[in-house]
Amino acid sequence: MEAIVSACAAEGWPARVAAVLSNRPDAEGLKFAAGHGVATGVVDHTLYDDRATFDAALAAAIDAFAPDLVVLAGFMRILTPGFVDKYAGRMLNIHPSLLPCFPGLHTHRQAIEAGVKVHGASVHFVTPELDHGPVIVQAALDVLPDDTPESLATRLLPCEHVIYPRAVRWFIEDRLQVHAGVVRVEPPESQLFTAFAAATEVQS
């Protein structure tokens, strides 16, 4: 979220971050957003009896800001199909694996235990099936022989900070075309970033 807010301001996107909402009142991101002049709000999931009631309250809070795009960032709640359908085609998420490999939790551990040599992150459209929406952009890096889940996550994070703002900007610029579940950027631009390319982007 911080990377997206910062990129929007630094790159002069033809858009604004309308609000940052959290289901946790103590989320650090709320302080960051408020400090950058972005409206904030909390929909505490512990105050609701079931997932559907919480999702309805969350949708009402989102709709109060009339956003064109909903971006999930560190949001660890599973959303109901009705909620996902409401924002179909305009809700993005980032997942720390090269989807469709390793959906769900503990992706870095899964990658190491599977013995894969390349790991990464994916930004995708959200669909009712968890971590299976059309992939917009991915970042990849080598899995080192001595990697732990923690070291892999640490090395991957700067890549995530590059690809998520990039995907959001593509959406804002109306450059994403989805055909038969495959996303293309028009005019064409690379939708894969290696760790080296990501590091170059971060340094620049």
TAQUILIN-V106163 format. One record per helix or strand of 3 or more residues. SS is the DSSP state (~ for helix, > for strand). FROM is the first residue (numbers start at 1). TO is the last residue. If there is no record, write none. Layout:
SS & FROM & TO
SS & FROM & TO
This chain:
~ & 2 & 11
> & 19 & 22
~ & 28 & 35
> & 39 & 42
~ & 45 & 47
~ & 51 & 63
~ & 81 & 86
> & 91 & 95
~ & 107 & 114
> & 118 & 125
> & 135 & 142
~ & 149 & 172
> & 176 & 179
> & 182 & 185
> & 192 & 194
~ & 195 & 203
